């Protein structure tokens, strides 16, 4: 029976912090230790077990989504306390402990949340504090706040699956298997991610861990079909069609299946280097070719041929150059029309029959015909263990 997501109270642990704190550093080895006074950029006010120094040699990431002035991500070093007001500095032959500090403007965050946005950093901190293990999900080392900002300290993950494209099948499937492993863990905890894409799949210690849980929600025990709250379920280019086409109050969908679809789209990105559509709708040429016409299995048919003919005509069509909206729409349609044949040929010529079959069964448009998480895992493991023909 369809259910609503469980209500949750976001009460993450946020410690007060101080900035530019004077402390003592100890450095050197056991035989030749030296101490000196210096400053750290951020430290917890009470029980300051860790201190953090911003790495000004590395680039700061500016965050303007979901609103301008949302925040910044600072690369930093973590120093551990070894005595009262004393922190150990790594030796020259040691690798310093790198972390990332996400600094979010409280005024902007509260403004966005007051407008009903699902981009909830308090929920993200709560999730990382409760399930973060650096095996399946990114961990929050600690979180702070002052009068103006929230600070979320996590391990430093500089690479995501977004940085990887056109991988060999075995490598891509290896990463995909790790994503599925994370989704099993989420399902066991009765949590739906809701916003999965390659950018939320970080690589840490050689394996994929998930982040971006600010939009996630919990389901009642044993439930999987939820009632839509009219909010967008993830990024349109990674949404299944039933969610995009029917986002309205009272619409029902299988939450876990939506995460599996997004994981499958991430696999396609790893294999082809392409995001196959902008929106999962029949007006999107790429979606029509690869999903409605079943071109995802690499087989030519009459409907795929019609899409190729439409692509040829799009490049020749005329439009109002002065109309900005029409010009942008035409630019997107032309880009898709030029993508269509190369991506189809990549799937047709480069992918094995086993992987094509996996994609074909993951991306059936009617949800009831799609493979579920366990079936996708079983087929993926079969390919990884026995190879392809």
C-alpha positions in Angstrom: 0.0 0.0 0.0 1.4 3.4 -0.9 2.7 5.5 2.1 4.1 8.9 2.7 7.7 9.3 3.6 8.2 9.3 7.4 8.5 12.7 9.0 11.9 13.4 10.5 13.3 15.9 12.9 16.7 17.2 11.8 18.7 17.7 14.9 22.3 17.2 13.9 25.1 17.7 16.5 26.5 21.2 15.7 29.3 22.4 18.0 30.2 26.0 18.6 33.4 26.9 17.0 36.1 29.6 17.2 38.3 31.0 14.5 41.9 32.1 14.3 42.6 30.4 17.7 46.2 30.6 19.1 47.5 27.1 20.0 50.8 25.3 20.3 52.2 23.0 17.7 54.6 20.1 18.3 56.6 18.9 15.4 59.6 16.6 14.7 60.3 13.1 15.9 60.6 11.6 19.3 64.3 12.4 19.6 64.0 16.0 18.3 60.6 17.5 19.2 60.0 21.2 18.9 57.1 23.3 20.0 56.0 26.7 18.6 53.0 28.9 18.8 50.6 29.5 15.9 47.0 29.8 14.8 44.4 27.4 13.5 41.5 28.5 11.3 38.7 26.6 13.0 38.4 24.6 16.2 35.6 23.4 18.5 35.1 25.8 21.4 34.6 23.0 24.0 36.7 19.8 24.0 38.7 20.7 20.9 40.1 17.3 20.0 40.8 18.4 16.4 42.0 21.7 14.9 41.8 22.6 11.2 44.1 24.7 9.0 42.8 25.9 5.6 45.1 24.8 2.7 45.4 28.1 0.8 47.5 26.5 -1.9 44.4 24.6 -3.1 41.3 25.9 -4.9 38.2 26.8 -3.0 34.9 25.5 -4.5 32.1 28.1 -4.7 28.6 26.8 -4.1 25.7 28.7 -5.7 23.1 25.9 -5.8 20.4 25.8 -4.7 20.7 29.6 -4.2 23.4 32.2 -4.8 25.7 32.6 -1.8 24.9 29.0 -0.6 28.5 28.4 0.5 32.0 27.3 -0.2 34.2 24.2 0.3 37.6 24.7 1.7 40.4 22.2 1.4 42.1 21.9 4.8 44.3 19.8 7.1 43.2 18.1 10.3 45.5 18.3 13.4 44.9 16.1 16.4 45.4 17.3 20.0 48.2 15.6 21.9 48.0 17.8 25.0 46.2 20.8 26.5 46.2 23.3 23.7 48.9 21.3 21.9 48.5 19.9 18.4 50.8 17.6 16.5 52.0 18.7 13.1 53.0 15.9 10.6 56.7 15.4 9.8 57.9 16.2 6.3 58.0 12.5 5.5 54.3 12.0 6.7 51.2 12.5 4.7 49.0 15.1 6.3 45.4 14.3 6.9 43.4 16.2 4.3 39.8 17.1 5.0 37.1 19.2 3.3 35.2 21.9 5.2 31.8 22.8 3.6 30.9 26.3 4.9 27.2 27.1 4.4 25.6 30.5 4.9 22.9 30.1 7.6 20.7 33.0 6.3 20.7 31.6 2.8 20.0 28.0 4.0 17.1 29.1 6.2 15.7 31.2 3.3 15.8 28.2 0.9 14.3 25.9 3.5 11.5 28.3 4.2 10.5 28.1 0.5 10.0 24.4 0.8 13.3 23.2 -0.8 14.3 19.6 -0.2 18.0 20.7 -0.2 18.3 20.3 3.6 21.9 20.4 4.9 20.7 19.6 8.4 19.3 16.3 7.2 22.6 15.7 5.3 24.6 16.2 8.5 22.2 13.9 10.5 22.5 11.2 7.8 26.3 11.4 7.8 26.4 11.4 11.6 24.1 8.4 11.8 25.2 6.2 8.9 28.4 7.6 7.6 31.1 4.9 7.6 33.5 5.9 4.7 32.6 2.5 3.3 29.2 3.1 1.8 28.5 6.7 2.8 30.6 9.8 3.4 31.2 10.4 7.1 30.9 13.7 9.0 34.0 14.0 11.2 32.3 16.9 13.1 30.1 19.8 12.4 30.2 23.4 13.7 28.3 26.6 13.6 28.8 30.2 14.5 26.5 33.2 14.1 26.8 33.2 10.3 27.7 29.8 9.0 27.5 26.0 9.3 30.7 24.1 8.9 30.7 20.4 7.9 34.0 18.6 8.1 34.4 15.4 6.0 37.2 13.3 4.6 38.7 15.0 1.5 37.3 13.2 -1.6 38.7 15.0 -4.7 37.4 12.4 -7.3 33.9 11.3 -8.2 32.5 9.1 -10.9 31.7 12.2 -12.9 35.4 12.5 -13.6 35.4 9.0 -15.2 34.2 8.4 -18.8 34.2 5.7 -21.4 35.6 3.0 -19.1 36.2 -0.6 -20.1 33.1 -2.7 -19.2 34.7 -4.6 -16.3 35.9 -1.4 -14.6 32.6 0.4 -15.1 30.7 -2.6 -13.8 33.0 -2.8 -10.8 32.1 0.7 -9.8 28.4 0.0 -10.6 28.5 -3.0 -8.3 29.8 -0.8 -5.5 26.9 1.6 -6.1 24.5 -1.2 -5.9 26.1 -2.3 -2.6 25.5 1.1 -1.2 21.9 1.0 -2.4 21.4 -2.3 -0.6 22.7 -0.7 2.6 20.2 2.2 2.1 17.3 -0.2 1.5 18.2 -2.2 4.6 18.0 1.1 6.5 14.7 1.9 4.7 16.2 5.1 3.2 15.7 6.4 -0.3 18.6 8.5 -1.7 16.4 10.5 -4.1 19.3 12.5 -5.8 21.8 9.9 -7.1 24.0 10.8 -10.1 27.8 10.4 -10.8 28.6 13.6 -8.8 27.1 11.9 -5.7 29.4 8.9 -6.1 32.7 9.7 -4.6 35.9 7.6 -4.8 37.5 7.2 -1.4 40.2 4.7 -0.4 39.7 3.0 -3.8 35.9 2.4 -3.6 32.6 4.2 -4.3 30.9 5.9 -1.4 27.7 8.0 -1.6 27.1 11.5 -0.6 24.4 14.1 -1.2 21.9 12.7 1.2 20.3 16.1 1.9 17.2 15.1 -0.1 16.9 11.5 1.2 13.9 10.3 3.1 12.9 7.3 5.3 10.1 4.8 4.5 8.0 2.9 7.0 9.2 -0.7 7.6 8.4 -2.9 4.7 7.2 -0.1 2.4 8.7 0.7 -1.0 5.9 2.6 -2.8 5.5 6.2 -1.7 3.0 8.9 -2.4 4.6 11.9 -4.2 4.9 15.2 -2.4 5.1 16.9 -5.8 8.8 17.5 -5.2 11.3 16.5 -8.0 12.8 13.1 -7.3 16.4 13.7 -8.2 18.0 15.3 -11.3 15.7 15.1 -14.4 18.5 13.5 -16.5 18.7 10.6 -14.0 15.0 10.3 -13.3 12.8 7.5 -14.5 9.9 8.7 -16.7 7.1 7.8 -14.4 8.4 10.3 -11.8 9.2 13.2 -14.2 5.9 12.8 -16.2 3.7 12.5 -13.1 5.2 14.7 -10.4 2.1 15.8 -8.6 0.6 15.3 -5.2 -0.9 11.9 -4.7 1.1 10.2 -7.5 2.8 7.0 -6.3 6.1 5.5 -7.3 8.6 2.9 -6.1 11.3 4.8 -4.2 14.0 2.1 -4.3 13.4 1.5 -8.1 14.0 5.2 -8.7 17.5 4.9 -7.1 18.2 1.8 -9.2 17.3 3.7 -12.4 19.6 6.6 -11.4 22.4 4.0 -10.7 21.8 2.5 -14.1 22.1 5.9 -15.8 25.4 6.4 -13.9 26.6 3.1 -15.4 25.6 4.4 -18.9 27.6 7.5 -18.2 30.7 5.5 -17.2 30.4 3.4 -20.4 29.6 6.0 -22.9 30.7 9.3 -21.4 27.2 10.7 -22.1 24.1 11.7 -20.2 21.5 10.1 -22.5 18.7 12.6 -22.1 17.9 16.0 -20.5 14.3 15.0 -19.5 12.7 11.5 -19.6 9.9 12.6 -22.0 8.9 11.7 -25.5 9.8 15.3 -26.7 13.4 14.6 -25.8 15.0 13.0 -28.9 17.6 11.0 -27.0 15.0 9.6 -24.5 12.7 8.7 -27.4 15.5 6.8 -29.2 17.1 4.9 -26.4 14.2 4.2 -24.1 10.8 4.5 -25.9 12.3 3.0 -29.1 14.5 0.6 -27.1 17.7 1.7 -28.7 19.4 1.1 -25.4 19.9 -2.5 -26.4 21.9 -1.4 -29.5 19.5 -3.0 -32.0 18.3 -1.0 -35.0 14.5 -1.0 -35.5 11.9 1.2 -37.3 11.4 3.5 -34.3 15.2 4.1 -33.9 15.4 4.8 -37.6 12.6 7.4 -37.3 14.7 9.1 -34.5 17.7 9.2 -36.8 15.6 10.8 -39.5 14.2 13.3 -37.0 17.7 14.1 -36.0 18.6 14.9 -39.6 15.6 17.2 -40.0 16.3 19.0 -36.7 19.7 20.2 -38.0 17.9 21.7 -41.1 15.0 23.3 -39.4 14.6 27.1 -39.2 13.7 29.1 -36.1 13.3 32.6 -34.8 16.9 33.7 -34.1 15.7 36.7 -32.1 13.7 34.6 -29.6 16.2 33.6 -26.9 14.1 30.7 -25.6 13.6 29.2 -29.0 17.3 29.7 -29.8 18.3 27.8 -26.6 15.8 25.1 -27.3 17.1 24.7 -30.9 20.7 24.6 -29.7 19.8 21.7 -27.3 17.9 19.8 -30.0 20.8 20.2 -32.5 23.3 19.0 -29.8 21.2 15.9 -29.1 20.7 15.2 -32.8 24.5 15.2 -33.3 25.0 13.0 -30.2 22.4 10.4 -31.3 24.3 8.3 -33.9 27.7 8.3 -32.1 26.2 7.2 -28.8 24.0 4.5 -30.5 27.1 3.2 -32.3 29.1 3.1 -29.1 26.3 0.9 -27.5 25.9 -1.2 -30.6 29.5 -1.8 -31.4 31.4 -1.5 -28.1 29.2 -3.1 -25.5 28.9 -6.9 -24.9 25.6 -8.7 -25.3 25.5 -9.3 -21.6 25.8 -5.6 -20.7 23.2 -4.7 -23.4 20.8 -7.2 -21.8 21.5 -5.7 -18.4 20.7 -2.2 -19.7 17.7 -3.3 -21.6 16.1 -4.9 -18.5 17.0 -2.0 -16.2 15.4 0.6 -18.4 12.0 -0.8 -19.4 9.7 2.2 -19.5 6.8 0.4 -17.6 8.0 0.2 -14.0 6.5 -3.3 -13.5 8.6 -4.7 -16.3 11.9 -3.5 -14.9 14.4 -5.5 -13.0 14.5 -4.7 -9.3 17.7 -4.1 -7.2 18.3 -7.8 -6.4 17.8 -8.8 -10.1 20.2 -6.1 -11.3 22.8 -7.1 -8.7 22.5 -10.8 -9.7 23.0 -10.0 -13.4 25.9 -7.7 -12.6 27.6 -10.3 -10.4 27.2 -12.9 -13.1 29.0 -10.7 -15.7 31.8 -9.8 -13.2 32.4 -13.4 -12.3 32.0 -15.1 -15.7 32.9 -12.4 -18.1 31.3 -11.6 -21.4 31.1 -13.1 -24.9 
